[in-house]
Amino acid sequence: MVGIPKHSHNVCLEGDFSMRTYRAILAALVAALMVVGLSVATAQASSKPSRVIEEQQAVQVRALSARIKGNVTQPVFDATGAIIGYDRYVNKVVKIHRKQCGKCRWKIYKKIKTNKYGTYRYFAQVPRKGLWKYRATVPASQGYAKTRSKPQGIWLG
């Protein structure tokens, strides 16, 4: 007499999928789709062009203040994607950030606007002791990515 097994998961007929095999295939497909989705998202985020921020070195004007000037331009592209020139970033907001120590966070110090030539200037405080760093940030807009200038350290000396 031939017995029939009590648990059918021990029997695997040709062409028959068990639940475990089905889950493994489904998990592999979901993982592949997630990897493809993440790579497309990072490619789109990094494809935006950035503006150009050029800052001059700080000039001390009073005992505890310095003047910093900067210029913001944005590249103009032709149909093939090549840069054909630069436009001015006119009458738009520039955020000035300040960092008061090496491990401190960047905090908004001032919000200023560029003039009709795309330039800006601000007066930065000079610390009595230590080093403070300042940088300019232009927010993302009009198809351009968020842009930051190089940090500038100011100290009394």
Backbone torsions as a table, in degrees:
resi	resn	phi	psi	omega
1	MET	NA	132.0	-179.2
2	VAL	-94.6	128.4	-179.0
3	GLY	-91.7	149.6	175.9
4	ILE	-98.2	128.2	-179.1
5	PRO	-62.0	144.4	-179.0
6	LYS	-70.1	-35.2	-178.2
7	HIS	-106.5	119.3	-175.6
8	SER	-76.5	-12.1	-179.6
9	HIS	-73.1	-11.2	176.8
10	ASN	-82.6	-17.4	-178.1
11	VAL	-99.9	127.2	178.6
12	CYS	-127.6	109.9	178.1
13	LEU	-84.6	158.0	-178.3
14	GLU	-64.2	130.0	-179.7
15	GLY	82.7	1.3	-179.2
16	ASP	-98.6	129.2	179.3
17	PHE	-97.4	136.0	174.0
18	SER	-87.8	167.2	179.8
19	MET	-63.5	-35.8	-179.9
20	ARG	-64.1	-42.5	178.1
21	THR	-65.8	-42.7	179.6
22	TYR	-60.8	-44.1	178.9
23	ARG	-64.7	-40.0	-179.8
24	ALA	-63.6	-42.9	179.0
25	ILE	-66.6	-42.9	178.7
26	LEU	-63.0	-41.5	178.8
27	ALA	-64.2	-38.9	178.5
28	ALA	-65.5	-41.0	178.0
29	LEU	-65.0	-43.4	179.0
30	VAL	-63.2	-42.7	178.7
31	ALA	-62.6	-41.8	179.6
32	ALA	-64.4	-41.4	179.1
33	LEU	-65.8	-36.6	178.6
34	MET	-67.1	-40.3	178.9
35	VAL	-63.9	-43.4	178.2
36	VAL	-64.0	-41.9	179.6
37	GLY	-63.8	-41.2	179.2
38	LEU	-67.5	-38.7	-179.5
39	SER	-68.6	-35.1	176.8
40	VAL	-68.2	-40.5	-179.2
41	ALA	-65.6	-40.2	179.2
42	THR	-71.6	-33.0	177.7
43	ALA	-66.9	-37.3	179.4
44	GLN	-71.6	-37.1	-178.3
45	ALA	-68.7	-36.0	-177.2
46	SER	-88.1	-5.3	-176.5
47	SER	-83.1	-8.8	179.4
48	LYS	-74.9	136.7	175.7
49	PRO	-75.0	157.1	179.3
50	SER	-112.1	157.8	176.8
51	ARG	-79.5	170.2	-179.9
52	VAL	-112.9	123.6	177.2
53	ILE	-114.2	119.7	177.7
54	GLU	-115.6	119.9	179.2
55	GLU	-113.8	142.0	174.8
56	GLN	-85.3	162.5	177.6
57	GLN	-65.1	146.0	-178.8
58	ALA	-65.6	141.8	178.1
59	VAL	-119.1	125.5	-179.6
60	GLN	-75.3	127.1	-177.9
61	VAL	-112.3	-28.3	176.1
62	ARG	-135.4	-178.2	-176.7
63	ALA	-59.1	-44.0	-175.8
64	LEU	-125.2	33.5	175.1
65	SER	-147.0	151.2	179.1
66	ALA	-134.6	151.7	179.5
67	ARG	-104.3	132.9	177.2
68	ILE	-124.7	129.1	177.8
69	LYS	-111.6	149.7	178.2
70	GLY	-149.4	166.5	-179.0
71	ASN	-136.5	135.1	179.5
72	VAL	-119.9	126.2	175.7
73	THR	-129.3	159.3	177.7
74	GLN	-130.3	134.0	-177.6
75	PRO	-69.1	148.5	176.4
76	VAL	-113.0	132.8	-175.2
77	PHE	-112.3	150.2	173.0
78	ASP	-91.1	-170.8	-175.3
79	ALA	-66.1	-26.1	-178.8
80	THR	-87.2	-7.6	179.4
81	GLY	96.9	4.7	179.1
82	ALA	-84.4	146.3	179.1
83	ILE	-75.7	126.1	179.3
84	ILE	-110.3	-7.3	179.1
85	GLY	169.6	-173.2	-179.8
86	TYR	-131.1	137.1	175.0
87	ASP	-99.8	156.8	175.3
88	ARG	-81.3	148.6	176.1
89	TYR	-95.6	85.9	-166.5
90	VAL	-94.1	132.7	174.9
91	ASN	51.7	42.8	-179.9
92	LYS	-120.5	162.3	-174.7
93	VAL	-79.0	136.9	171.5
94	VAL	-124.8	126.7	178.5
95	LYS	-96.4	131.4	177.4
96	ILE	-101.9	125.0	179.8
97	HIS	-107.8	149.0	178.3
98	ARG	-129.8	141.8	177.2
99	LYS	-126.2	121.6	-171.9
100	GLN	-94.9	-8.5	174.9
101	CYS	-154.4	170.7	-176.5
102	GLY	-63.1	-38.2	-177.9
103	LYS	-95.5	-3.9	-178.7
104	CYS	-73.4	161.1	176.8
105	ARG	-84.6	158.0	172.2
106	TRP	-74.3	129.5	178.1
107	LYS	-122.6	149.3	179.2
108	ILE	-68.9	123.6	-179.7
109	TYR	-95.8	-46.9	179.2
110	LYS	-149.9	156.6	169.6
111	LYS	-119.1	120.1	-178.4
112	ILE	-128.1	170.7	178.5
113	LYS	-118.8	151.5	174.4
114	THR	-78.4	159.6	177.4
115	ASN	-91.4	-166.8	-176.2
116	LYS	-70.3	-9.9	177.8
117	TYR	-102.2	-1.2	-179.5
118	GLY	84.2	15.1	179.4
119	THR	-105.0	159.6	177.3
120	TYR	-142.7	161.6	173.3
121	ARG	-151.3	151.5	178.6
122	TYR	-150.9	159.0	177.3
123	PHE	-103.2	123.1	-178.9
124	ALA	-102.7	141.2	176.3
125	GLN	-75.1	143.9	176.7
126	VAL	-105.1	128.4	-179.1
127	PRO	-73.0	149.8	176.5
128	ARG	-65.5	-36.5	172.8
129	LYS	-145.9	151.5	-177.5
130	GLY	96.3	-168.2	-177.0
131	LEU	-133.0	130.1	172.9
132	TRP	-113.6	144.4	178.3
133	LYS	-114.5	142.5	178.4
134	TYR	-125.1	147.2	173.0
135	ARG	-150.0	154.8	178.2
136	ALA	-102.3	143.6	178.5
137	THR	-132.2	131.9	175.8
138	VAL	-110.6	123.4	-177.0
139	PRO	-68.2	159.5	177.4
140	ALA	-70.1	131.9	176.5
141	SER	-167.9	160.2	175.3
142	GLN	52.9	35.4	177.7
143	GLY	84.2	5.2	178.1
144	TYR	-104.9	149.3	179.6
145	ALA	-81.4	164.0	175.5
146	LYS	-63.4	135.2	-175.6
147	THR	-126.4	138.7	178.0
148	ARG	-125.2	147.1	174.7
149	SER	-85.0	171.4	175.5
150	LYS	-73.2	140.8	179.2
151	PRO	-64.7	143.9	179.2
152	GLN	-120.0	122.3	-179.8
153	GLY	-88.4	136.9	179.4
154	ILE	-128.1	131.8	176.5
155	TRP	-145.2	161.8	-180.0
156	LEU	-85.6	122.4	-180.0
157	GLY	179.0	NA	NA
